Amino acid sequence: MLKLLKGIWLVFLHAFTRPVTVQYPEEKPYLPPRWRGRIILSRDPDGEERCVGCYLCSVACPVGCIALQATEDEHGRRYPAWFRINFSRCIFCGYCEEACPTYAIQLTTDFELSEHDRRNLVYEKEHLLISGTGKYPGYNFYRVSGLRIGGKDKGEAEHEAAPTDLRSLMP
Amino acid sequence: MNETASTLLIIAGVLVTLLTLSALLIWLERRLLGFWQERYGPNRVGPFGLLQVVADMIKIFMKEDWVPPFADKAVFVIAPAVIIVTILMSFAVVPFTPSIVVADLNVGLLFFLAMSSLSAYSVVLAGWASNNKYSLLGGLRASAQMLSYEVFMGLSLMGVVMLAGSFSLRDIVAAQQGVWFCIPQVLGFIIFLIAGLAETKRVPFDIPEAEAELVAGFHTEYSGMKFGMFFVGEYLGIILISAMITVLFFGGWQGPWLPPVVWFSIKTFLFICLFILLRAALPRLRFDQLMTFGWKVMLPLALVNLTVTGALVLVGHPPE
């Protein structure tokens, strides 16, 4: 009986403690810098799209929310004709970012994705593409890998090292 | 003519106040529970979330008013009305101030007990008419609980009646001019508080609607405003029991400096808060614990209280 009263008294005392609630829209919670939120497509320092349309992100995606169609421009440079992410399915796991060989696809800290219409959560390339480099300033995939252009293969230009032989064990 | 007008005015005033308060109680309960659980509760709609009640009301009126095809239709519709009617009838005898009382019956206390017993029918009928096993179980539990707690609820009040020498609630308040009955009748007060908790089907005695076991107990099949009526009935019941505790044990409208109606409101409000605090703090009893507690602990205690009070009254005022 006394324990009951003690319990009631303890609960009553909680009226004088501060609520732990974070009142979200007014009070923003702290987000760690590596937070995984809305996905973007970044550009390289020259302002070109980084995405080379390799489909690795689409394959890595566990919920299958990424769809794209690769194509080539007149110089043989691959890029996505269209790129679509369905954010109503995305689970923000970050596997696409890990899979991407060109740092094109990146996750940002934005998590406020509410829409009145479900279809508005399907983002097309023009919604995904940003004008900056994202987390990796200065990185340009083709500067690292070399580029095959008309009449010249990788590593054949002046002052250009030969590309790494992927099938060799030698460094 | 003048007297009729004033009576009508009092009836209208009491009705409007009570129904508004019972709606506001929903907000109060959610806020207080929030504070006791270290959160805020509804604080978005209007100042301090006060308009949450309006939002809830609009929502509940928009809901489909559905009578299940397998239900006993007439009884199903009547049951929610019964609880509101009986509890509102009980308020007729509650003396809010020396002048504000709808009907000053000379058997006011008996009328209150009779009406609160009748409100048990609402729950039983709702459980029966729903034609649903969970509802029926809720109704069965409610009838058993009401029966056993009704007994010592009445007995616990007889001490007060003996001390005041009257069944009229106004006389009972007047008899507490010197000392409130919560001091000579402390046992009676505790028993009545517990019985009142059981009567209003509140935690820890909410087994008729035990959400964890019976979906929602007797009002499983109810929706829309019929469900709302049960809700309002529950909160009206809390106000009623708090008001009765104030009247019977805490001197009703009596108190220094402030006007009577303010004193009455303050005391009643504190007991309403106590009801909510108990909900925040206590777990639900098991059904057999509830019955054992009622018959083996509370009933003997009520009888002891009755006997001792009777003996003391007899010693103090020997019959002529």
Interface residues (C-beta under 8 A of the other chain):
Chain A: L4 G7 I8 L10 V11 F12 H14 A15 T17 R18 P19 V20 T21 Q23
Chain B: L32 G34 F35 W36 Q37 E38 R39 Y40 L277 L278 A280 A281 L282
